[in-house]
Amino acid sequence: MLRTKKTLAIVAVAAAGIAGAVVSAAPASAGTGDCGVRAQCGWEHADYNGEVGYFLQATTVGSYWNDRVSSISNTAGRSFRNHNDINYLGDYWTSTPKNAASSGKYGNLSYIGYNDKLSSLR
């Protein structure tokens, strides 16, 4: 069952990459921060728990994910500016990707003052 969910999530992410959309899926590997794809993934709860959204490119996160993200894992291979407001406005913080110098993981955004504030990223 878990393998099926992960496979479906990867297929959905690939399809969204073509369409340029934000994709939501069933809960991912809870607590690990591993989203399994090249994207910036955002979880609705701290410590990578709950539902996960896959953010593939610069986007406004949409009404479903707006102000809901509490933890992030960036495996996209690039940094993202995470804005508090839509259209890349308002305060922002930069998430660095997973690489030799960074884990790319942000398990509790409240530690940096950005819990439930993500509205757009680029």
N, C-alpha and C positions, 0 to 999 in steps of 0.2 A: 504494500500500500504506500509506504513512504517513497519507494523508488518510483512508483507511478506518479505521485504528486510532484516529485522533483523533475521527472521527465516532462510532465505537462507544463511545469513552470518554465523550463528551459525552452520548450517549443513556443510558449506564449511570449517569452522575452524575444526570441528570434523574430517572431511575427511582428512584434511591436517595434523592433528595430527598423523594419521595413516601413512601417506606418509612422514611426516617430512618436509613439505614445508612451504614457506611463502605464505600467502593468501591475495589477494586484494579483496575489495568489494566496493559496491556503498557507497556514503557518509553516515557516521553513524550519530548519534545524534549530529548535529553540535553545537559546543560551550559548550557541557557538560563534555567532557572528559570521558564519559562512553562508553567503547567499548563492554560491555555486555557479555564478555567471559573471561576465565582465560588465559590471554596472555599479552604480552606487545604490545600495539597498538600504531601505529605511524600515525599521520595525516600529510598531505602535507602542511598545513598552520598552522600558530600560532592559539592559542585558540581553538584547536580541530576542525578546519574547513577543508572542502575538503575531498578528498578520504582518506580512512583509510586502513592501512595494519596491519595484525595480525601476530606477530612474536611469535611462539610457543616454540622455543628452540634455542640453539646455531646455528647460521647460518650466511652466507654471504647473505645480503638482496637481491641480484640480481640486474640486470641492471635497472629494472623499479623503484625500491625504492632507489637505490644508490644516496646518497647526495640529497634526497628530503624531509626528515622528519623534520618538524618544531615544532611539539608538541608530547608528549608521555604521555600515561597513562599505568602504570604497575599494572595489577591485576593478575599477574601470580603466586603470592605467593612466589616469589624468586627474588633476585636482578639480574640485568643484567649489564655487562660491555659493554658499547656502544662504539665501535671503529670507528675511522675516516677512516681506511683503511680495505680492504678485508683481510681475513684470520686472523682476530683478531690482526692486527698490527696497529701501529700508536697510537696517543693520544687516551685516552678513558675517559669516565666519567661513574659513576655507578648510575643506577636508582634503587631506593629502591621500594619494592612493597607496595601496599596499606595495612596498618596495623594500630594498635592503635597509633603509633608514626609518621606515614607518610600518606599523602593523596595519594601517588604514582603518582601524577599528575605533569607534567612539561609542562605548557601551552605555553611557548615561549622559545625555546631553544637558541635563540639569547642572552637572558639574561645571559647565562652561556657560551657563545661562541661556541655553537655546532649546530647552525641552519644549516640545509642542509649539514650535514657532516657524518651522519650515513652510514656506509658501511658493518659492521658486528657486531654481538653481541653474547655474551655467558655468 
